[in-house]
Amino acid sequence: MPPYGLAMTHSARVLTAHAVLDQLMASVGVDGLVAALRNPGLLAAVDQHSAAIRETLRTAGRDVDVVSLAGYARSVLALLNRSGHTLPEPDAIDWARAGTHVLRLVATCALAEDAGLL
């Protein structure tokens, strides 16, 4: 049971998940996907990260849906935070050298976009 005995309804989880993915798209998704469309190597890396995310979700018995993708993104962001890093501002990212965490988040956005979730 969630803390304080408060359970989220399915609708609340979906709305929260959409908010997470919308924020992620605004912070790194749009710029990352545009950069990937301009750079075949970056696009290939995003595709590989997308495949890894799909496999991770499949192994966990989860669908590629808004709640699963938002949960995955939150996990990546939490790992980034625990390692003492923050998500860089989009204009500060050298997309040709983007780190694994950033690529995973861009790939999450790509999956959400491909699934029509954004």
TORKOL-4160 file (C-alpha; in steps of 0.2 Angstrom, whole numbers, padded with zeros to 4 digits, m for minus):
118
<pt num="1" X="0000" Y="0000" Z="0000"/>
<pt num="2" X="0006" Y="0017" Z="m0004"/>
<pt num="3" X="0012" Y="0029" Z="0010"/>
<pt num="4" X="m0001" Y="0036" Z="0022"/>
<pt num="5" X="m0014" Y="0023" Z="0015"/>
<pt num="6" X="m0017" Y="0034" Z="0000"/>
<pt num="7" X="m0020" Y="0024" Z="m0016"/>
<pt num="8" X="m0020" Y="0032" Z="m0033"/>
<pt num="9" X="m0034" Y="0027" Z="m0045"/>
<pt num="10" X="m0030" Y="0021" Z="m0062"/>
<pt num="11" X="m0035" Y="0038" Z="m0069"/>
<pt num="12" X="m0024" Y="0047" Z="m0057"/>
<pt num="13" X="m0009" Y="0036" Z="m0062"/>
<pt num="14" X="m0012" Y="0039" Z="m0080"/>
<pt num="15" X="m0013" Y="0058" Z="m0078"/>
<pt num="16" X="0003" Y="0058" Z="m0067"/>
<pt num="17" X="0012" Y="0047" Z="m0080"/>
<pt num="18" X="0006" Y="0059" Z="m0094"/>
<pt num="19" X="0013" Y="0074" Z="m0084"/>
<pt num="20" X="0030" Y="0065" Z="m0082"/>
<pt num="21" X="0031" Y="0061" Z="m0100"/>
<pt num="22" X="0026" Y="0078" Z="m0106"/>
<pt num="23" X="0039" Y="0086" Z="m0094"/>
<pt num="24" X="0052" Y="0073" Z="m0101"/>
<pt num="25" X="0048" Y="0077" Z="m0119"/>
<pt num="26" X="0050" Y="0096" Z="m0115"/>
<pt num="27" X="0066" Y="0094" Z="m0106"/>
<pt num="28" X="0076" Y="0082" Z="m0117"/>
<pt num="29" X="0064" Y="0073" Z="m0129"/>
<pt num="30" X="0061" Y="0086" Z="m0142"/>
<pt num="31" X="0079" Y="0092" Z="m0144"/>
<pt num="32" X="0085" Y="0074" Z="m0143"/>
<pt num="33" X="0074" Y="0067" Z="m0156"/>
<pt num="34" X="0077" Y="0082" Z="m0168"/>
<pt num="35" X="0096" Y="0079" Z="m0165"/>
<pt num="36" X="0094" Y="0060" Z="m0169"/>
<pt num="37" X="0084" Y="0064" Z="m0185"/>
<pt num="38" X="0099" Y="0074" Z="m0190"/>
<pt num="39" X="0113" Y="0062" Z="m0185"/>
<pt num="40" X="0111" Y="0044" Z="m0191"/>
<pt num="41" X="0123" Y="0038" Z="m0177"/>
<pt num="42" X="0113" Y="0046" Z="m0163"/>
<pt num="43" X="0097" Y="0039" Z="m0171"/>
<pt num="44" X="0104" Y="0022" Z="m0170"/>
<pt num="45" X="0109" Y="0024" Z="m0152"/>
<pt num="46" X="0092" Y="0030" Z="m0148"/>
<pt num="47" X="0085" Y="0015" Z="m0157"/>
<pt num="48" X="0096" Y="0003" Z="m0147"/>
<pt num="49" X="0091" Y="0011" Z="m0131"/>
<pt num="50" X="0072" Y="0010" Z="m0136"/>
<pt num="51" X="0075" Y="m0009" Z="m0139"/>
<pt num="52" X="0083" Y="m0011" Z="m0122"/>
<pt num="53" X="0069" Y="m0002" Z="m0113"/>
<pt num="54" X="0056" Y="m0012" Z="m0123"/>
<pt num="55" X="0065" Y="m0028" Z="m0117"/>
<pt num="56" X="0066" Y="m0022" Z="m0099"/>
<pt num="57" X="0047" Y="m0019" Z="m0099"/>
<pt num="58" X="0044" Y="m0035" Z="m0107"/>
<pt num="59" X="0054" Y="m0045" Z="m0095"/>
<pt num="60" X="0045" Y="m0036" Z="m0081"/>
<pt num="61" X="0028" Y="m0041" Z="m0088"/>
<pt num="62" X="0024" Y="m0024" Z="m0093"/>
<pt num="63" X="0017" Y="m0016" Z="m0108"/>
<pt num="64" X="0024" Y="m0001" Z="m0117"/>
<pt num="65" X="0011" Y="0011" Z="m0110"/>
<pt num="66" X="0011" Y="0028" Z="m0103"/>
<pt num="67" X="0012" Y="0022" Z="m0085"/>
<pt num="68" X="0026" Y="0010" Z="m0088"/>
<pt num="69" X="0036" Y="0022" Z="m0098"/>
<pt num="70" X="0034" Y="0036" Z="m0085"/>
<pt num="71" X="0039" Y="0024" Z="m0071"/>
<pt num="72" X="0054" Y="0019" Z="m0081"/>
<pt num="73" X="0059" Y="0037" Z="m0084"/>
<pt num="74" X="0057" Y="0041" Z="m0066"/>
<pt num="75" X="0069" Y="0026" Z="m0062"/>
<pt num="76" X="0082" Y="0033" Z="m0074"/>
<pt num="77" X="0080" Y="0051" Z="m0066"/>
<pt num="78" X="0081" Y="0043" Z="m0048"/>
<pt num="79" X="0097" Y="0034" Z="m0053"/>
<pt num="80" X="0104" Y="0050" Z="m0060"/>
<pt num="81" X="0100" Y="0059" Z="m0044"/>
<pt num="82" X="0107" Y="0045" Z="m0033"/>
<pt num="83" X="0124" Y="0046" Z="m0043"/>
<pt num="84" X="0125" Y="0064" Z="m0039"/>
<pt num="85" X="0121" Y="0071" Z="m0056"/>
<pt num="86" X="0107" Y="0081" Z="m0063"/>
<pt num="87" X="0098" Y="0081" Z="m0080"/>
<pt num="88" X="0108" Y="0094" Z="m0091"/>
<pt num="89" X="0099" Y="0108" Z="m0099"/>
<pt num="90" X="0095" Y="0103" Z="m0117"/>
<pt num="91" X="0105" Y="0118" Z="m0124"/>
<pt num="92" X="0120" Y="0112" Z="m0114"/>
<pt num="93" X="0120" Y="0094" Z="m0121"/>
<pt num="94" X="0132" Y="0089" Z="m0135"/>
<pt num="95" X="0120" Y="0076" Z="m0143"/>
<pt num="96" X="0135" Y="0068" Z="m0152"/>
<pt num="97" X="0142" Y="0063" Z="m0135"/>
<pt num="98" X="0126" Y="0062" Z="m0125"/>
<pt num="99" X="0127" Y="0050" Z="m0110"/>
<pt num="100" X="0118" Y="0034" Z="m0107"/>
<pt num="101" X="0105" Y="0042" Z="m0095"/>
<pt num="102" X="0101" Y="0056" Z="m0107"/>
<pt num="103" X="0099" Y="0043" Z="m0122"/>
<pt num="104" X="0088" Y="0032" Z="m0111"/>
<pt num="105" X="0077" Y="0046" Z="m0108"/>
<pt num="106" X="0076" Y="0052" Z="m0126"/>
<pt num="107" X="0073" Y="0034" Z="m0131"/>
<pt num="108" X="0058" Y="0034" Z="m0118"/>
<pt num="109" X="0051" Y="0049" Z="m0127"/>
<pt num="110" X="0053" Y="0040" Z="m0144"/>
<pt num="111" X="0044" Y="0025" Z="m0138"/>
<pt num="112" X="0030" Y="0036" Z="m0131"/>
<pt num="113" X="0029" Y="0046" Z="m0147"/>
<pt num="114" X="0029" Y="0030" Z="m0158"/>
<pt num="115" X="0015" Y="0023" Z="m0147"/>
<pt num="116" X="0005" Y="0039" Z="m0149"/>
<pt num="117" X="0006" Y="0042" Z="m0130"/>
<pt num="118" X="0011" Y="0060" Z="m0132"/>
